[in-house]
């Protein structure tokens, strides 16, 4: 089995052949691939910064849900950076330096049932004489697609309609810093959940079975500790969408095994399964 690969190694007098040039060209894709494997295994694309749609943060729905102006002519996307894979499986680091405006695809406006995605377009370059040169022009394109198509590996979902005709979910494949408004909103909701934990009455299947004993304060302490540890994780380190989904899923299970009322209220943060996107994993599964 051949496990060797070519790397560029310039030397005086050495011939620069096609394999040498290809080794140089392969470096960015290899480095971005290694980064993606470490950050978001099994994901092809991720938003590193920005690329938020304009609008107010919605009171309900999964984290990162926004409500665009119903009178707007389209979605506005802020500048930002992303790693995105093209149709050939090559990864690129893309930076959008100016706000992008995308018109609604139908007269329904924000009520359209679609997904806004970013896709890469590569075009060969030619010189004035019409001769093709060894480079391509790579550009990002935004457009609306059917919800069933948003998971194609060369599409980066930027915003997805939740189905209520008003809100759009944006946390599909993103890195968020602790100071991101979405995380601050989540922490505020955790504070409300913690009040629920301490005000809850002794009840629930776990309490009935005396899983943690006969002292209700112990159940409340476990629930509050779970909320505080989740909050600490979100507010200390940058997190990916996968990280946040895992944290909320673990938090729900911990609350379910201590104060069930708080676990039920946590599900309200995610909303309905149809509009939850990746956060649907947080919701109880069939038989679970």
C-alpha positions in Angstrom: 0.0 0.0 0.0 1.4 3.3 -1.1 1.1 6.0 1.7 3.5 8.6 0.1 2.6 12.0 -1.1 4.3 14.9 -2.8 5.5 18.1 -1.1 7.1 21.1 -2.7 10.9 21.2 -2.1 12.6 23.9 -4.1 16.3 23.4 -5.0 18.7 25.3 -7.2 18.6 24.0 -10.7 15.6 21.6 -10.0 12.9 21.3 -12.6 9.5 22.7 -11.7 7.1 20.2 -13.0 3.3 19.8 -12.8 3.5 17.6 -9.7 5.5 20.2 -7.9 3.0 22.9 -8.7 0.1 20.6 -7.7 1.8 20.0 -4.3 1.7 23.7 -3.7 -1.9 23.9 -4.8 -2.9 21.1 -2.5 -1.6 22.7 0.7 -4.6 25.1 1.5 -7.1 22.3 1.0 -5.1 19.9 3.2 -4.7 22.4 6.0 -8.4 23.5 5.9 -9.4 19.8 5.8 -7.3 19.1 9.0 -8.9 22.1 10.7 -12.4 21.0 9.8 -11.7 17.4 11.0 -10.7 18.8 14.4 -13.4 21.4 14.7 -16.5 19.8 13.1 -16.0 16.2 12.1 -18.2 15.1 9.3 -19.1 18.7 8.3 -18.0 20.2 5.0 -18.6 23.9 5.7 -18.6 26.3 8.6 -19.0 30.0 9.3 -16.0 31.3 11.2 -17.2 34.9 11.8 -20.1 37.1 10.8 -22.5 36.2 8.0 -25.4 37.0 10.2 -28.8 38.1 8.7 -30.3 41.4 9.6 -33.3 41.4 12.0 -34.2 41.1 15.6 -33.4 38.0 17.7 -36.6 36.0 18.0 -38.1 35.3 21.4 -38.6 31.6 20.6 -37.2 29.0 18.4 -33.8 27.3 18.4 -30.7 29.4 19.3 -29.7 31.9 16.6 -33.3 32.4 15.4 -33.9 35.9 13.8 -37.0 37.7 12.7 -36.3 39.8 9.5 -38.3 43.0 8.9 -41.5 41.8 7.3 -41.5 44.8 5.0 -37.9 44.1 3.8 -37.2 43.4 0.1 -34.8 40.6 1.0 -32.3 39.3 3.4 -29.2 41.3 4.3 -26.1 39.3 5.2 -23.3 40.9 7.2 -19.6 40.6 6.2 -17.8 37.5 7.5 -15.6 34.5 6.9 -16.3 30.9 6.2 -14.7 27.6 5.1 -16.7 26.2 2.3 -16.3 23.1 0.1 -17.0 23.3 -3.7 -18.6 20.6 -5.8 -15.2 19.0 -6.5 -14.6 18.6 -2.7 -12.0 21.3 -2.5 -12.1 23.6 0.5 -11.6 27.4 0.4 -11.4 30.1 3.0 -13.9 32.8 1.9 -14.1 36.3 3.2 -17.1 38.5 2.5 -15.9 42.1 3.0 -19.2 44.0 2.4 -22.8 43.5 3.3 -24.7 41.3 0.8 -28.4 41.8 -0.1 -30.4 39.0 -1.5 -34.0 39.6 -2.8 -36.7 37.3 -1.7 -37.4 34.6 -4.3 -41.2 35.1 -4.1 -43.8 37.7 -3.1 -44.2 35.8 0.2 -41.1 37.7 1.5 -39.9 36.3 4.9 -42.7 33.8 4.8 -41.1 31.9 1.9 -40.3 28.3 2.9 -36.7 28.0 1.8 -33.1 28.1 2.8 -30.5 30.8 2.1 -27.2 29.1 1.2 -23.8 30.1 0.0 -22.1 28.2 -2.8 -18.8 28.6 -4.5 -18.3 29.4 -8.2 -15.0 28.8 -9.9 -14.2 30.3 -13.3 -11.0 29.9 -15.4 -8.9 33.0 -16.0 -7.6 34.1 -19.4 -5.1 36.8 -20.4 -5.9 39.5 -23.0 -4.9 37.2 -25.9 -7.4 34.6 -24.8 -4.8 32.3 -23.4 -5.9 30.4 -20.3 -3.6 30.9 -17.3 -2.9 28.6 -14.3 -5.4 30.2 -11.9 -9.1 30.4 -11.3 -11.4 33.1 -10.0 -13.3 31.8 -6.9 -16.4 33.7 -5.8 -19.2 33.2 -3.3 -22.8 33.2 -4.5 -25.9 33.4 -2.3 -29.3 32.1 -3.2 -32.5 30.5 -2.0 -33.0 26.7 -2.4 -35.6 24.2 -1.4 -35.3 23.1 2.2 -34.6 19.5 1.1 -31.5 20.6 -0.8 -29.8 22.6 2.0 -27.8 19.7 3.3 -25.9 19.2 0.1 -22.1 19.1 0.9 -21.3 22.1 -1.3 -24.1 24.3 0.2 -23.4 26.4 3.4 -26.7 27.2 5.1 -26.7 30.8 6.2 -30.4 31.0 7.3 -33.3 28.6 7.1 -37.0 29.4 7.4 -38.5 27.8 10.5 -41.9 27.4 9.0 -43.9 29.9 11.1 -43.7 32.5 8.3 -41.7 34.9 10.4 -38.5 33.5 11.8 -35.3 32.2 10.3 -32.8 29.8 12.0 -29.2 30.7 11.5 -27.2 28.4 13.8 -26.5 25.5 11.4 -22.8 25.4 11.0 -21.1 28.2 12.9 -18.4 29.1 15.4 -19.5 31.6 18.0 -17.3 33.5 20.4 -18.5 33.8 24.0 -19.5 37.4 23.5 -21.9 36.5 20.6 -25.4 37.8 21.2 -26.9 34.3 20.7 -24.8 32.9 23.6 -25.8 35.8 25.8 -29.4 35.1 25.1 -28.9 31.4 25.9 -27.3 32.3 29.2 -30.3 34.6 30.1 -32.6 31.7 29.4 -30.5 29.4 31.6 -30.9 31.9 34.4 -34.7 31.6 34.1 -34.3 27.8 34.1 -32.3 28.0 37.3 -35.1 29.9 39.0 -37.4 27.1 37.8 -35.1 24.5 39.4 -35.1 26.2 42.8 -38.9 26.9 42.7 -39.9 23.5 41.4 -42.1 21.2 43.6 -40.8 17.7 44.5 -42.3 15.7 41.6 -41.4 13.7 38.6 -40.5 10.1 37.9 -36.9 10.4 39.2 -38.2 11.8 42.5 -40.9 9.1 42.7 -38.3 6.4 42.3 -36.0 8.2 44.8 -33.1 7.9 42.3 -31.1 10.6 44.2 -32.5 9.9 47.6 -35.3 11.5 49.6 -33.9 15.0 49.9 -35.4 17.3 47.2 -32.6 19.8 47.7 -30.2 17.3 46.3 -32.2 17.0 43.0 -32.3 20.9 42.8 -28.6 21.1 43.4 -27.8 18.6 40.6 -30.1 20.5 38.2 -28.6 23.9 39.1 -25.0 22.6 38.8 -25.8 21.2 35.3 -27.1 24.7 34.2 -24.1 26.5 35.7 -21.5 24.1 34.1 -23.2 24.5 30.7 -23.2 28.3 31.0 -19.5 28.2 32.0 -18.6 26.2 28.9 -20.5 28.5 26.6 -19.1 31.7 28.1 -15.5 30.6 28.3 -14.6 29.0 25.0 -15.6 29.5 21.3 -18.1 26.8 20.4 -19.3 25.3 17.2 -22.9 24.4 16.4 -22.1 20.8 17.1 -20.7 21.8 20.5 -23.8 23.7 21.4 -26.1 20.9 20.3 -24.2 18.4 22.4 -24.2 20.7 25.5 -27.9 21.3 25.3 -28.6 17.6 24.7 -26.5 16.7 27.8 -28.1 19.5 29.8 -31.6 18.2 28.9 -30.7 14.6 30.0 -29.2 15.9 33.3 -32.3 18.0 34.0 -34.5 15.0 33.1 -32.6 13.0 35.7 -33.1 15.6 38.4 -35.8 18.3 37.9 -38.0 17.3 35.1 -39.9 20.5 35.0 -36.8 22.4 34.0 -36.0 19.8 31.4 -39.5 20.4 29.9 -38.9 24.2 29.8 -35.5 23.7 28.2 -37.3 22.1 25.2 -39.2 25.3 24.7 -35.8 26.9 23.9 -35.5 24.6 20.9 -39.0 24.8 19.7 -40.7 22.4 17.3 -38.8 19.6 15.6 -39.6 20.9 12.1 -37.8 24.2 12.6 -35.1 23.1 15.0 -32.5 22.2 12.4 -29.5 20.5 14.1 -31.0 21.3 17.5 -33.6 18.6 16.8 -31.1 16.3 18.4 -31.8 17.9 21.8 -35.5 16.9 21.6 -36.5 13.5 23.0 -36.1 10.8 20.4 -38.6 8.1 19.8 -38.5 5.7 22.8 -36.1 8.0 24.6 
